[in-house]
Amino acid sequence: MTARRTSDGSASRAFSADDLDLVLRAAAAAPSVHNTQPWLFGTEDSAGAGRVELFADPSRRLRHGDPDGRSMLVSTGAAVLDVRVVLAHLGLV
């Protein structure tokens, strides 16, 4: 996720702050069970390589409605899918 790729496979530019903003906004808009949004994001920019981390947040799990955490993980998966779609749209590898 560090650079866009041109048609010949070479890098065209680095992952920008605008790219990161778009990725995070798309993931935050992902559907989740009862709109709990049971995920947390982490970002890192070391040596110019942007990085987004997405974690399930057990504190937002519905204890009675989702005792085994399956719906929480499905909801988190929806956020991951949104991230992947945006990265593909941006042409990031």
C-alpha positions as YAML, in Angstrom:
chain: A
units: angstrom
residues:
- id: 1
  name: MET
  ca: [0.00, 0.00, 0.00]
- id: 2
  name: THR
  ca: [2.97, 2.29, -0.40]
- id: 3
  name: ALA
  ca: [2.78, 3.46, -4.01]
- id: 4
  name: ARG
  ca: [0.53, 3.71, -7.00]
- id: 5
  name: ARG
  ca: [1.54, 1.53, -9.93]
- id: 6
  name: THR
  ca: [1.59, 2.57, -13.56]
- id: 7
  name: SER
  ca: [0.65, 0.24, -16.41]
- id: 8
  name: ASP
  ca: [4.27, -0.93, -16.72]
- id: 9
  name: GLY
  ca: [4.41, -1.79, -13.00]
- id: 10
  name: SER
  ca: [6.63, 1.07, -11.88]
- id: 11
  name: ALA
  ca: [5.75, 3.22, -8.88]
- id: 12
  name: SER
  ca: [4.27, 6.60, -9.75]
- id: 13
  name: ARG
  ca: [4.01, 8.27, -6.31]
- id: 14
  name: ALA
  ca: [3.81, 7.61, -2.60]
- id: 15
  name: PHE
  ca: [0.67, 6.98, -0.57]
- id: 16
  name: SER
  ca: [-0.57, 10.44, 0.39]
- id: 17
  name: ALA
  ca: [-2.43, 11.90, 3.35]
- id: 18
  name: ASP
  ca: [-5.45, 12.37, 1.06]
- id: 19
  name: ASP
  ca: [-5.32, 8.67, 0.17]
- id: 20
  name: LEU
  ca: [-5.23, 7.79, 3.86]
- id: 21
  name: ASP
  ca: [-8.19, 10.07, 4.58]
- id: 22
  name: LEU
  ca: [-10.23, 8.40, 1.80]
- id: 23
  name: VAL
  ca: [-9.34, 4.92, 3.05]
- id: 24
  name: LEU
  ca: [-10.33, 5.74, 6.63]
- id: 25
  name: ARG
  ca: [-13.58, 7.45, 5.64]
- id: 26
  name: ALA
  ca: [-14.61, 4.47, 3.50]
- id: 27
  name: ALA
  ca: [-13.83, 1.98, 6.24]
- id: 28
  name: ALA
  ca: [-15.68, 4.01, 8.86]
- id: 29
  name: ALA
  ca: [-18.77, 4.01, 6.61]
- id: 30
  name: ALA
  ca: [-18.84, 0.20, 6.40]
- id: 31
  name: PRO
  ca: [-22.01, -1.48, 7.60]
- id: 32
  name: SER
  ca: [-21.90, -3.14, 11.01]
- id: 33
  name: VAL
  ca: [-24.30, -5.09, 13.18]
- id: 34
  name: HIS
  ca: [-26.65, -2.62, 14.91]
- id: 35
  name: ASN
  ca: [-24.29, 0.15, 13.72]
- id: 36
  name: THR
  ca: [-21.82, -0.68, 16.50]
- id: 37
  name: GLN
  ca: [-18.74, -0.12, 14.31]
- id: 38
  name: PRO
  ca: [-16.72, -2.61, 16.39]
- id: 39
  name: TRP
  ca: [-13.32, -1.73, 15.00]
- id: 40
  name: LEU
  ca: [-10.32, 0.43, 15.74]
- id: 41
  name: PHE
  ca: [-7.87, 1.95, 13.28]
- id: 42
  name: GLY
  ca: [-4.17, 2.48, 13.64]
- id: 43
  name: THR
  ca: [-1.98, 4.35, 11.17]
- id: 44
  name: GLU
  ca: [1.76, 4.44, 10.77]
- id: 45
  name: ASP
  ca: [4.04, 6.37, 8.46]
- id: 46
  name: SER
  ca: [7.54, 4.98, 8.85]
- id: 47
  name: ALA
  ca: [10.15, 5.69, 6.20]
- id: 48
  name: GLY
  ca: [7.50, 7.23, 3.95]
- id: 49
  name: ALA
  ca: [5.40, 4.05, 3.76]
- id: 50
  name: GLY
  ca: [1.79, 4.63, 4.78]
- id: 51
  name: ARG
  ca: [0.18, 1.87, 6.80]
- id: 52
  name: VAL
  ca: [-3.36, 1.36, 8.02]
- id: 53
  name: GLU
  ca: [-4.16, -1.27, 10.63]
- id: 54
  name: LEU
  ca: [-7.70, -2.32, 11.47]
- id: 55
  name: PHE
  ca: [-8.53, -4.25, 14.65]
- id: 56
  name: ALA
  ca: [-11.70, -5.74, 16.08]
- id: 57
  name: ASP
  ca: [-12.67, -3.86, 19.26]
- id: 58
  name: PRO
  ca: [-14.09, -6.40, 21.74]
- id: 59
  name: SER
  ca: [-15.36, -3.62, 23.99]
- id: 60
  name: ARG
  ca: [-17.95, -2.75, 21.31]
- id: 61
  name: ARG
  ca: [-19.20, -6.32, 20.90]
- id: 62
  name: LEU
  ca: [-22.85, -6.87, 21.80]
- id: 63
  name: ARG
  ca: [-22.48, -9.26, 24.74]
- id: 64
  name: HIS
  ca: [-26.01, -10.66, 24.67]
- id: 65
  name: GLY
  ca: [-26.76, -10.32, 20.96]
- id: 66
  name: ASP
  ca: [-23.35, -11.61, 19.81]
- id: 67
  name: PRO
  ca: [-21.96, -13.78, 22.61]
- id: 68
  name: ASP
  ca: [-19.36, -15.53, 20.46]
- id: 69
  name: GLY
  ca: [-18.21, -12.35, 18.62]
- id: 70
  name: ARG
  ca: [-19.07, -13.65, 15.14]
- id: 71
  name: SER
  ca: [-21.10, -10.58, 14.13]
- id: 72
  name: MET
  ca: [-18.30, -8.35, 15.39]
- id: 73
  name: LEU
  ca: [-15.83, -10.13, 13.11]
- id: 74
  name: VAL
  ca: [-18.21, -10.02, 10.13]
- id: 75
  name: SER
  ca: [-18.67, -6.28, 10.68]
- id: 76
  name: THR
  ca: [-14.90, -5.79, 10.91]
- id: 77
  name: GLY
  ca: [-14.55, -7.79, 7.69]
- id: 78
  name: ALA
  ca: [-16.91, -5.33, 5.98]
- id: 79
  name: ALA
  ca: [-14.59, -2.49, 6.99]
- id: 80
  name: VAL
  ca: [-11.59, -4.43, 5.64]
- id: 81
  name: LEU
  ca: [-13.43, -4.97, 2.35]
- id: 82
  name: ASP
  ca: [-14.14, -1.24, 2.07]
- id: 83
  name: VAL
  ca: [-10.42, -0.56, 2.60]
- id: 84
  name: ARG
  ca: [-9.49, -3.04, -0.12]
- id: 85
  name: VAL
  ca: [-11.98, -1.53, -2.57]
- id: 86
  name: VAL
  ca: [-10.64, 2.00, -1.99]
- id: 87
  name: LEU
  ca: [-7.03, 0.81, -2.36]
- id: 88
  name: ALA
  ca: [-7.91, -0.87, -5.66]
- id: 89
  name: HIS
  ca: [-9.70, 2.30, -6.80]
- id: 90
  name: LEU
  ca: [-6.59, 4.33, -5.98]
- id: 91
  name: GLY
  ca: [-4.43, 1.84, -7.87]
- id: 92
  name: LEU
  ca: [-2.42, 0.95, -4.78]
- id: 93
  name: VAL
  ca: [-0.79, -2.44, -4.39]
...
